[in-house]
Amino acid sequence: MFLSIIPGWLACCLLYGSSDKQKVWRQPLPAMLTKIVGGILIAVMTSLLLVSLPTISGLILALSMVCCLLPLITLVGAYGRSHLLVATMIVTSTSLVFYLVGGTA
């Protein structure tokens, strides 16, 4: 279940990067490409959640994760690229450690 945080975080980072108001990259990322890749990553996140949770619980958790990660990435991204990269490393490493210790998808 902790492994599903990584694709959700990356999807939200891509969606934030396609915004005109983002402050991490000089120009916004291509909107159509980021929406397609973000949708695929959210589908991967949802499928990882559905492996270990019942259907309704997995879908509710997937929706709430996206709703929590988007504002968090917006707040961290306002401080610049280095803060966003550090936050990404923290989220990824923490998720991997919890996955390896817990042993569930």
N, C-alpha and C positions, 0 to 999 in steps of 0.2 A: 504494500500500500504506500510506503514511503517513496518507492521508486517512481510513482506517478507524479510526484511534485516536480521533478526535473523537466519533463516535457511541457507541463503546465507553465512553469516559470519561463522557459524558452519561448513558448507561444506568446505569452504576455509581453516579453521583451521585444519580440518582433512586432507585435501590434502597437506597442508604444513607439517603436522606431519608425513606423510608417506615419505617425502623426506629424502635422505641420508645426506643432508647438513643442516637440521634443527638443532637448538640449544636449543630447549625447553625440549625435552625428551632425556634420555640417548641413547635409541635405537629408530629407526624409527618405526612408527606404521605399522602393517601389510598392505601391499600395496593393495591387492585384497579386503580386507574388507573395507578399507577406501574409495576405489574407488566406491564400491557398495553403501555404506551409503552416501557418498558425492553426488553421482548421484541422489539418492532418495531425499536428502535435496535440491538439485538444482531443481529437478522436483517440489517439494513442493513450493519453492520460485517462480518458474515460474507460477505455477497454482494460487498462491496468487496474483501475478501481473496481470494475465489474468482475474481475477474476476473484477478488477476495471479499467482496461485499454483495449483498442482495441488490437487485436491479434498482429499485427506487432509492435505496440508501446511496448507492454508487453515483447515480445521476444527481442527487441532491448535493453530495460532497463535491462532485466535479463542478457544478454550477457555483457553489459557494467558494471553491478554491479560485476559480477565475475571477469572481467578484472581489475576492480579498487580494489577489496578486496584482491585478491591474492598478489599483490605487497605490499599493506599496511600491511597485516599480516606478510609478509616476513620481512619488515622493523621493525615492532614492535617485532616480535619474535627474532630478532637478539639481543635484550636487555635482553632476558631471560623470564622465565616462569611468573614471577610476573607482568611484564609489559603487557604480553599477556593476563593474567587474568584480569587485571585492564581494558584494552581496551575492552575485551569481556563484562565485567560488564557495562561499559559506553555505548557501542553499544546496548546492550540488554535493559538497563533501558531507554535510550533515545528513542529507537524504541517503547517500550511499552507506554511511556508517550505520545508520538506523536499519537500513535494509540488510546489511551484512550481519548485524547483531541479531535482528529479529528473524530473518530468514523467510519472510513472506513477501509475495509480490505486492 
